[in-house]
Amino acid sequence: MASSPEIVSPEHPNRFTAGLKSGIGLHRRPRIPYSKTEEDNLEKGVAKLGKFWKQILCCYEFHPSRTAVDLMEKYKRMKLTDQRSPSNSSSRSNQRRNLPLSMAEERRLRRGVRRHGYNWTTILNSYHFVHGRTAKELRDKWRGLPEQM
């Protein structure tokens, strides 16, 4: 009689911890919020040294548990929140409002589509449009025009 192979249950039924031995690596460092002085030191360091995170870490005072990677990630988050803040009105003033296409620009757009097809960048470069007009604006206007071609 042939004996059947013995079926053994897996040691680690949870597939997420299968590679870990007895929970090693499951703990994290405690999260320590950045103080205002640490944030100021980070901004000063980047202004003076650039994005050399290890040098900034050595030259300025930070919590002992901070690493160069921590500084890099914090700086990215700080810049991201600066861009999103509504108080940053200078970025809004730099944005150009979408000006409607003039009748002459609409004619140029129709001619461009007849000649170049739907290659909006080629149309934009081949004909005279208002300075700052984008290929995306031409495409959007074309989709909204009645009786195309």
Secondary structure, DSSP 8 states (H G I E B T S, - for coil): ----------S---TTSTTSSTTTT----------HHHHHHHHHHHHHH-S-HHHHHHHS---TT--HHHHHHHHHHHHHHHHH-TT-HHHHHHS-------HHHHHHHHHHHHHHTT-HHHHHHHS---TT--HHHHHHHHHH-SS--
